[in-house]
């Protein structure tokens, strides 16, 4: 089995009105900053999903992508329950990871 020195993150961004965006990245700080700054055109910029409210760490990209697809397939209520289990106040956790 090959050794992995890589980090991957499945994350959820939210807008003020709690519109959700699920993504995967190998650089959570950079990607959260792109969401916050509206760097990329598309869903995130249109719906202003600027708050990082949830993330998971993975060492295998295939597992991370599988998990991202799984979360994207979930009903909204299940995603909300996942967020609220770890982050009941929906605080922006970006400052915690950006240090």
Protein Blocks (a to p, Z undefined) as FASTA:
>chain_A
ZZdfbdcdddddddfkopacddddfblklmmmmmmnomagcjklmnopabcfbdcddfbf
klmmmmmmmmmmpcfklmmmmmmmmmmnopafklmmmZZ
